[in-house]
Amino acid sequence: MNQINVVPYIDVMLVLLVIFMVTAPMIQTGSVALPSVGKSSSPPVAPLEVIVRADASLALNDRSKGLGEQAISKSDLAARLKEAQLKNPQQAVLIAGDKSVRYEAVLNVMDELQRQQVAKIGLLVSPGNK
């Protein structure tokens, strides 16, 4: 005998189909109790940008105020950052260093930010062309 008899398999499949059709309406669906929020969270604050120019001079750009770049000295930078951190301790500070500036100047600014206990420090880069 070289043929497979599939009739018993079809009978089993039909019995299973009837069982599932009868039991499916009896299954209770689960419900998830989602938490509610009284007030939506505030949008994130735009980061401060500390710009280190090619001649190692500093500038500060506060995007949330939209004032543009303002030249600033290293001592004034510390005071402005303390003021900004008092208003919003989680505001990020980005360091944008010119590609021709010495890496030491960028590290000095980063060290100053860490001394001022800035929680979020990042480096601003532009995408390279390949």
C-alpha positions in Angstrom: 0.0 0.0 0.0 1.6 3.2 -1.2 -1.1 5.8 -0.3 -1.8 7.5 3.0 -5.3 7.5 4.3 -6.1 11.1 5.5 -9.7 10.6 6.4 -9.0 9.9 10.1 -6.9 13.1 10.3 -9.8 15.2 8.7 -12.2 13.7 11.3 -9.9 14.7 14.2 -9.5 18.2 12.7 -13.3 18.7 12.5 -13.8 17.5 16.0 -11.2 20.0 17.3 -12.7 22.8 15.2 -16.2 22.2 16.8 -14.6 22.1 20.3 -12.8 25.5 19.7 -16.0 27.0 18.2 -18.0 26.0 21.3 -15.4 27.0 23.9 -14.3 30.3 22.3 -17.3 32.4 23.4 -16.9 31.1 27.0 -13.4 32.5 27.4 -13.3 35.7 29.5 -11.1 38.4 28.1 -8.8 40.1 30.5 -9.0 43.8 31.1 -6.1 46.0 32.1 -6.6 48.8 34.6 -4.4 51.6 33.4 -3.1 54.3 35.7 -4.4 57.8 35.3 -2.4 61.0 35.3 -3.7 64.1 36.8 -1.5 66.5 34.8 0.6 65.8 31.7 4.3 66.2 32.1 5.8 69.4 30.9 7.8 69.4 27.7 11.5 69.1 28.0 13.5 72.3 28.3 15.7 73.2 25.4 19.4 72.6 26.3 22.0 75.3 26.8 24.8 75.3 24.3 28.3 76.3 25.3 30.2 77.1 22.1 34.0 76.9 22.1 35.3 78.8 19.1 38.5 78.3 17.2 40.3 80.9 19.2 39.2 79.2 22.5 36.7 82.0 23.3 33.3 81.0 24.7 29.8 81.8 23.8 26.5 80.7 25.3 23.3 80.0 23.4 20.1 79.5 25.3 17.6 78.1 22.7 14.7 78.3 25.2 15.0 82.1 25.2 15.9 82.5 21.6 18.5 85.1 22.2 21.2 83.6 20.0 24.9 83.3 20.8 26.2 85.6 23.4 30.0 85.9 24.1 30.8 85.0 27.6 33.9 84.7 29.8 34.7 81.5 31.7 33.9 83.1 35.1 30.5 84.5 33.8 29.8 81.0 32.4 29.9 79.5 35.9 27.5 82.2 37.2 25.0 81.8 34.3 25.1 78.0 34.7 24.3 78.2 38.4 21.4 80.5 37.6 20.1 78.1 35.0 20.5 75.1 37.2 18.6 76.7 40.0 15.6 77.2 37.7 15.8 73.7 36.2 18.3 71.2 37.6 17.7 68.7 34.8 18.4 71.1 31.9 21.0 69.6 29.6 24.1 71.5 28.6 25.7 70.8 25.3 29.3 71.7 24.4 29.8 72.6 20.7 33.6 72.8 20.0 35.0 74.1 16.8 36.9 71.3 14.9 40.1 73.3 14.9 40.1 74.1 18.6 42.4 72.2 20.9 40.7 69.3 22.7 42.1 70.7 25.9 39.8 73.8 25.7 36.7 71.5 25.3 37.9 69.4 28.3 38.4 72.6 30.4 34.8 73.6 29.7 33.6 70.1 30.5 35.6 70.2 33.8 34.0 73.5 34.7 30.5 72.1 34.0 31.3 69.1 36.3 32.5 71.5 39.0 29.2 73.3 38.8 27.5 69.9 39.3 25.6 70.0 36.0 23.7 66.7 35.7 23.4 66.3 32.0 26.4 67.2 29.8 26.7 66.3 26.1 28.8 67.0 23.1 27.2 68.6 20.0 28.5 67.3 16.7 27.5 67.7 13.1 27.1 64.7 10.8 30.1 64.0 8.6 29.8 63.7 4.8 31.1 60.4 3.3 
